[in-house]
Amino acid sequence: MDRIILHVDMDAFFAAVEAREHPEYRGKPLIVGSGPHERGVVSTCSYEARKFGVRSAMPSRTAYQRCPHAIFVRPDMALYRRASAEVFAVFARYTPYVEPVSVDEAFLDISGSAHLFGGARALGESLRAAVRRECGLTCSVGIAPNRLLAKIASEVHKPDGLFVMPFAPAEIAGFLAPRPIGILWGVGKTTQDALVRYGLKTCGDLQKLDEASLVRILGEAAGRSIHRHAFGLDSTPVASEARAEESVSREHTFPEDCGNREEVRQTLLALVPEVGERVRRERRWAAVARLKLRDSAFNTITRQIRLDPPACDDIAFRRALLRLFAREWPPNAGLKIRLAGFGVSNFVDEPPADLFGDGERKKRERLSQTLDDLRRRFGLGA
């Protein structure tokens, strides 16, 4: 209990960055994603749009029906990455131990630096003020003795707030007791339904149950893990970026488990240009492509395929992704997906020469680089 972990979550990040760049958007319902009459989904939306029931991953046509007066803009990932770099530069001034979760979310281990700023709360408030002042954006912060509780804490006063979790074990258990079991890591819809059938609806209900009983309901690994989480116990360390795997990947977490195969497929395809642009910017070629799917029960499937020859263009990446996706989610499989991701790894500085294939590969690379330029100028959906 001697660790101090801070979780920071940028508020409606894509929409907030757009509003920062376009003052005329401020205070209005703003939806970042596909056009209102196109087949596609909402990436994120402003809090003004959320009041009308708009949410991430919702079909854009449904969002338009709920909020027809909203402003629709296409995602500009290059812009968001630049904004992300700005806020992460602020984070790094408060501790060297920063674990990126996504472009707009991170865990910081401030155990060794909190005293330099007058304590954990003072550090959190200083960080929020610096992000607002230097980046023109707001964030929500949670501070706690571990990652699980810091994540929960950052939701308490969202948006644009800060909450410090109790640090005493008895107070932590009391804080969690009345809250729904769905706030705990490992409790997806399927697990939640299984627990509710036994009358277990709150963290307090789980706290009253002995571990052995929970193991009988959920199995060994899930039962033990969720029983610990119900008391706010989590020993996972913050993994700083320096120890990250040598790979480039992007993931999308659906706000609700998604059983629409085509929607998941399109979401994955939309991740490819983000991965590809990063690989090309670093002038590397990947020899392995990887698909990641996490279902409603938090079972994670990771499958990979070799790229022969190594590639850096979106066309090769899409072909590999679609082969993996067709293999792991055949039609009528009936899956419900919580998270989907695509990545590449095993980089080489230059692909081996291929007398017959180099011309075609270089054409694909030039095409992808041209598209990178267009997306930087006009947004990811260009």
Secondary structure, 3 states (H helix, E strand, C coil): CCCCEEEEEECCHHHHHHHHHCHHHCCCCEEEECCCCCCCEEEEECHHHHCCCCCCCCEHHHHHHHCCCCEEECCCHHHHHHHHHHHHHHHCCCCCCEEEEECCEEEEECCCCHHHHCCHHHHHHHHHHHHHHHHCCCEEEEEECCHHHHHHHHCCCCCCCEEECCCCHHHHHHHHCCCEHHHCCCCCHHHHHHHHCCCCCEHHHHHHCCHHHHHHHHCHHHHHHHHHHHCCCCCCCCCCHHHCCCEEEEEEEEEEEECCHHHHHHHHHHHHHHHHHHHHHCCCEEEEEEEEEEECCCCEEEEEEEEEEEECCHHHHHHHHHHHHHHHCCCCCCCCEEEEEEEEEEEECCCCCCCCCHHHHHHHHHHHHHHHHHHHHHCCCC
